Amino acid sequence: MTLKPIWQWCRKQWIRFDQQIWLPGLIRVVQCLKGPIDKRIHRYNLLHDWKQAAVDDFSEWLSNLEENAEETKSSEMDACDLFRLMSEFTALRQEIRIQNREQSKTLSTLTGFLDAYQETSDRFQKTSEMFKDRSRSLAGLEENIRNACEKRTILPFLEVRDALVRGYEACVRVSRTKSLFRPPPKGIDGILEGYEMALRRIDRALSLSHVKPVEALGKVFDSKTMKAVDKRVADEAEKGLVVEEILTGFMRDTEVLRTAEVIVGE
């Protein structure tokens, strides 16, 4: 069995692969890279050197191709491939020239735009700073309005809580005044449980708005969160401490919504 038919078949397949896959792939790669290459050539002023180098590389490739090529019956097909390659290369060179002219026009337009922008940049910067200042002022005003509205909404609930506390304390006093001939009122335990449940719920609702009561009883008197409405003679250990809380104070984060009214020991 001779190897010549196999070799001819392999060469024919290689020529078909070179014509239909390899060469179109190279053309696409060149088309994808020509944009970035043109930008760098225009940036570094290497247009003439790059073109000359491309022509030299292509000439060297053609010379090597002629030295290594073998004459076969498919020489007509090789000539057709070479013609297509030269046509594509010529079209590529023409497209590069057109793109260079367009890039030059774009660069001139962009330069004029940058000059005009440079003249108005200071004015734009001042306008931007003014806009930022106004935005910050509006944001601060909005925050103040929101806090004021929330504060006005929360204050009535504090009075409701005070009323619940007074009712709860009255029920506690009534439940404790019992004797053999004077039993506590019927259902007083259920009333106490209802007051406790209402107080827990209103305290939970206030905590959602970051409102918490001021801890005053047994603490050192603090003029920022407390108001002394009276003084009481107390032991040495209780001097300067709050011995009774008349009205509960409340704070919202670091803001005092209502000062606590207390009696201080002396």
C-alpha positions in Angstrom: 0.0 0.0 0.0 1.5 3.3 -1.1 1.4 6.4 1.2 1.0 8.9 -1.5 -2.9 8.9 -1.6 -2.9 9.2 2.2 -0.5 12.1 2.1 -2.5 13.8 -0.6 -5.7 13.4 1.4 -4.0 14.8 4.5 -2.7 17.8 2.6 -6.1 18.4 1.0 -7.7 18.3 4.5 -5.0 20.7 5.8 -5.6 23.1 2.9 -9.3 23.0 3.6 -8.7 23.6 7.3 -6.3 26.5 6.5 -8.8 28.1 4.1 -12.1 27.7 6.0 -11.0 27.9 9.7 -7.4 29.0 10.3 -7.3 32.0 7.9 -10.8 33.4 8.8 -9.8 33.0 12.5 -6.6 35.0 11.9 -8.7 37.7 10.1 -11.1 37.9 13.0 -8.2 38.2 15.5 -6.7 41.0 13.4 -10.1 42.8 13.3 -10.5 42.5 17.1 -7.0 43.8 17.8 -6.9 46.6 15.3 -8.9 48.9 17.5 -6.6 48.8 20.5 -3.5 48.8 18.2 -4.8 51.9 16.4 -5.3 53.7 19.7 -1.8 53.0 21.0 -0.3 53.8 17.6 -2.0 57.1 17.5 -1.1 57.8 21.2 2.7 57.1 20.7 2.9 58.4 17.1 4.1 55.1 15.7 1.8 54.8 12.8 4.5 54.8 10.1 6.8 52.4 12.0 4.0 50.0 12.7 2.8 49.8 9.1 6.3 49.3 7.9 6.9 46.5 10.5 3.6 44.9 9.5 4.6 44.9 5.8 8.1 43.5 6.7 6.6 40.7 8.8 4.1 39.8 6.0 6.9 39.8 3.4 9.0 37.5 5.6 6.1 35.2 6.0 5.5 35.1 2.3 9.2 34.4 1.6 9.2 31.5 4.1 6.0 30.2 2.6 7.6 30.0 -0.8 10.7 28.3 0.4 8.8 25.6 2.3 6.0 25.1 -0.1 5.8 22.0 -2.4 4.3 22.0 -5.8 1.1 19.8 -6.0 -2.0 19.6 -8.0 -3.7 22.0 -5.6 -1.5 24.9 -6.7 -4.5 26.6 -8.2 -6.3 26.5 -4.8 -3.2 27.8 -3.0 -3.1 30.8 -5.4 -6.7 31.4 -4.7 -6.0 31.4 -0.9 -3.1 33.8 -1.4 -5.3 36.2 -3.4 -8.0 36.2 -0.7 -5.4 36.9 1.9 -3.9 39.8 0.0 -7.4 41.2 -0.6 -8.2 41.0 3.1 -5.0 42.6 4.0 -5.5 45.4 1.6 -9.0 46.0 2.9 -7.6 46.0 6.4 -5.1 48.6 5.5 -7.8 50.8 3.9 -10.0 50.4 7.0 -7.1 51.4 9.2 -6.6 54.6 7.2 -10.3 55.5 7.4 -10.3 54.9 11.2 -7.2 57.0 11.6 -8.9 59.9 9.9 -12.0 59.4 12.0 -10.0 59.3 15.2 -8.2 62.5 14.2 -11.6 64.2 13.8 -12.8 62.8 17.1 -9.7 63.9 18.9 -10.1 67.5 17.5 -13.7 67.6 18.6 -12.8 66.2 22.1 -10.0 68.7 22.5 -12.5 71.6 21.8 -14.9 70.1 24.2 -12.3 69.8 26.9 -11.2 73.4 26.4 -14.8 74.5 26.9 -15.3 72.3 29.9 -12.1 73.7 31.4 -13.4 77.2 31.2 -16.6 76.3 33.1 -15.1 73.8 35.6 -14.8 76.3 38.4 -18.4 77.5 38.0 -19.5 73.9 37.9 -17.5 73.1 41.1 -19.0 76.0 42.9 -22.5 75.0 41.9 -21.8 71.4 43.0 -20.6 72.6 46.4 -23.7 74.8 46.8 -25.9 71.9 45.9 -24.2 69.7 48.5 -24.6 72.4 51.2 -28.3 72.8 50.4 -28.8 69.0 50.4 -27.1 68.7 53.8 -29.2 71.6 55.2 -32.4 70.0 53.9 -31.4 66.6 55.3 -30.8 68.3 58.7 -34.1 70.1 58.6 -35.9 66.9 57.7 -34.3 65.1 60.6 -35.3 67.9 63.0 -38.9 67.9 61.8 -39.1 64.1 62.1 -37.7 64.2 65.6 -40.1 67.0 66.6 -43.1 65.1 65.2 -42.1 61.9 66.9 -41.5 63.7 70.2 -45.0 65.4 70.1 -46.5 62.0 69.3 -44.8 60.2 72.2 -45.5 62.7 75.0 -49.3 61.9 75.2 -48.4 58.2 75.6 -46.2 59.1 78.6 -49.3 60.7 80.3 -51.3 57.6 79.5 -48.6 55.5 81.2 -48.6 57.8 84.2 -52.4 57.2 84.6 -51.9 53.5 84.4 -49.1 53.6 87.0 -51.4 55.6 89.4 -54.2 53.1 88.8 -51.9 50.2 89.4 -50.5 51.7 92.7 -54.1 52.5 93.9 -55.1 48.9 93.3 -52.0 47.7 95.2 -52.9 49.8 98.2 -56.5 48.6 98.1 -55.4 45.0 97.9 -53.2 45.4 100.9 -55.8 47.0 103.2 -57.5 43.8 104.2 -58.5 42.4 107.6 -60.6 39.7 109.1 -63.8 41.7 108.7 -62.8 43.6 105.6 -61.7 41.3 102.7 -60.2 42.8 99.6 -62.6 43.8 96.8 -63.8 41.0 94.6 -61.7 40.7 91.3 -58.9 43.0 92.5 -56.3 40.4 91.4 -57.7 40.4 87.8 -57.6 44.3 87.8 -53.9 44.2 89.0 -53.0 41.7 86.3 -54.8 43.9 83.6 -52.8 47.0 84.8 -49.5 45.0 84.7 -50.3 43.8 81.1 -51.2 47.3 79.9 -47.9 48.7 81.4 -45.8 46.0 79.8 -47.4 46.6 76.4 -47.0 50.4 76.5 -43.4 50.0 77.7 -42.7 47.7 74.8 -44.2 50.2 72.4 -42.1 53.0 73.8 -38.9 50.9 73.5 -39.6 50.5 69.8 -39.2 54.2 69.5 -36.0 54.1 71.7 -37.8 55.6 74.6 -36.9 54.3 78.1 -37.6 55.5 81.7 -35.0 57.3 83.7 -33.8 55.1 86.6 -33.9 57.5 89.5 -34.9 55.7 92.7 -31.8 54.9 94.8 -29.5 56.7 92.3 -27.4 59.8 92.8 -29.3 63.0 91.9 -28.6 64.0 88.3 -29.7 67.5 87.4 -29.7 66.7 83.7 -32.4 64.0 84.0 -34.0 64.8 87.3 -35.7 67.7 89.1 -35.7 67.8 92.9 -39.2 68.9 94.1 -38.6 68.3 97.8 -36.0 67.1 100.3 -36.3 64.6 103.1 -34.2 63.9 106.1 -32.5 60.5 105.5 -29.8 58.3 106.8 -26.2 59.0 106.2 -26.1 56.4 103.5 -29.0 58.0 101.6 -27.7 61.6 101.6 -27.7 62.9 98.0 -29.7 59.9 96.7 -33.2 59.8 95.4 -35.4 58.4 98.1 -38.8 58.8 96.3 -39.9 59.2 92.7 -42.9 61.5 92.2 -43.0 61.5 88.4 -41.1 59.1 86.1 -38.7 60.7 83.6 -38.1 59.4 80.1 -35.2 59.6 77.6 -35.1 59.0 73.8 -31.6 57.8 73.0 -29.5 60.7 74.5 -32.4 63.3 74.5 -34.3 63.9 77.7 -38.1 63.9 76.8 -39.2 64.6 80.4 -37.2 65.1 83.6 -38.1 62.9 86.5 -39.6 64.7 89.6 -37.9 63.2 92.7 -37.4 63.7 96.4 -33.7 63.8 97.5 -32.4 62.7 100.9 -30.4 65.1 103.0 
